[in-house]
Amino acid sequence: MAARLFVGNLPRSVVDSALAEFVTRAGFQVSAATVILDKATGQSRGFGFVDLAEGEDVQRAIASLNGQTLDDRNLTVSEAHPQTRGERGSRPPGGPARGRSGGYGGGRHDRGDRNY
């Protein structure tokens, strides 16, 4: 299985091919590079993932790339881990919504100054 790197603090102008080229110039074989885009705007969210070719050393790649500068931005590079359930801002099934504990959360029935 190919190793996957997380690359953070990317400049907003970087696209997939530029990310792949940056890692390739550092001496690593890349099988795929993906910059994550915002669904609403289509612009870069400032991070991406790089799949290294089979046999590439992940720890050596991290040591070599972490802290490197790309368009005046210091990159953060680490090993990517599979997304676990509950990530991406979702709430657990049956749990309360963020910031609310259920109920009406306000409205005419919460005022104690009148009888309804």
C-alpha positions in Angstrom: 0.0 0.0 0.0 1.3 3.4 -0.9 2.1 5.9 1.9 0.0 9.0 2.2 1.2 12.4 3.5 -0.8 15.3 4.8 0.5 18.6 3.7 -0.9 21.7 5.5 -0.4 25.4 5.3 -0.5 25.4 1.5 -0.7 28.7 -0.4 -4.2 29.1 -1.8 -2.7 29.3 -5.3 -1.3 25.7 -5.2 -3.0 23.2 -7.4 -2.6 19.4 -7.6 0.1 19.4 -10.2 2.2 22.1 -8.3 2.0 20.0 -5.1 3.1 16.9 -7.0 6.0 18.8 -8.6 7.1 20.2 -5.3 7.4 16.8 -3.7 9.0 15.3 -6.8 11.7 18.0 -6.8 12.5 17.1 -3.2 13.4 13.6 -4.5 10.3 11.5 -4.0 8.2 9.6 -6.4 4.5 10.7 -6.3 1.6 8.5 -7.5 -1.0 11.2 -6.8 -1.4 14.6 -5.2 -4.7 16.3 -4.3 -5.3 19.8 -2.9 -8.6 19.9 -1.0 -11.1 22.4 -2.3 -13.9 24.2 -0.6 -17.2 22.9 -2.0 -18.9 26.3 -2.0 -16.1 28.5 -3.5 -14.0 26.0 -5.4 -10.8 27.5 -3.8 -8.1 25.7 -1.9 -8.7 25.0 1.7 -5.0 25.2 2.4 -4.2 21.6 2.7 -3.8 18.5 0.6 -2.6 14.9 0.4 0.2 13.3 -1.4 0.4 9.5 -2.2 4.0 8.4 -2.4 4.9 5.7 -4.9 5.4 2.1 -3.5 8.6 1.7 -1.6 9.1 5.4 -0.6 10.0 6.0 3.0 7.3 8.1 4.7 9.4 9.2 7.7 12.2 10.3 5.4 9.7 12.3 3.3 8.3 13.9 6.4 11.7 14.9 7.7 12.7 16.3 4.3 9.5 18.2 3.5 8.2 19.4 6.9 9.0 23.1 7.4 10.0 23.6 3.7 8.8 26.9 2.2 6.5 27.0 -0.8 5.5 30.5 -2.0 6.6 32.0 1.3 4.6 29.6 3.4 6.2 27.0 5.8 4.5 23.7 5.1 3.4 21.2 7.7 3.9 17.7 6.6 2.8 14.5 8.5 1.6 11.0 7.9 -2.0 11.0 6.9 -4.3 8.8 8.8 -7.7 7.4 7.7 -10.6 9.5 8.6 -12.5 8.1 11.6 -16.3 8.2 12.0 -17.5 11.4 13.6 -14.9 13.6 11.9 -15.9 16.4 9.5 -18.0 18.2 12.1 -20.8 15.7 12.2 -22.5 14.9 15.5 -22.9 11.4 16.8 -26.2 9.7 16.0 -28.9 10.6 18.5 -26.7 13.2 20.2 -27.5 16.9 20.6 -26.7 19.4 18.0 -23.7 21.7 18.6 -24.4 24.4 21.2 -27.9 23.3 21.9 -29.3 20.7 24.3 -32.7 20.3 22.6 -36.1 21.8 23.3 -37.4 25.0 21.8 -34.3 27.1 22.8 -36.4 30.3 23.1 -39.7 31.7 22.0 -42.9 32.7 23.6 -43.2 29.8 26.0 -39.9 30.8 27.7 -41.1 34.2 28.9 -42.1 34.2 32.5 -43.9 37.6 32.4 -47.1 36.4 30.8 -49.6 33.6 31.1 -50.5 31.8 27.9 
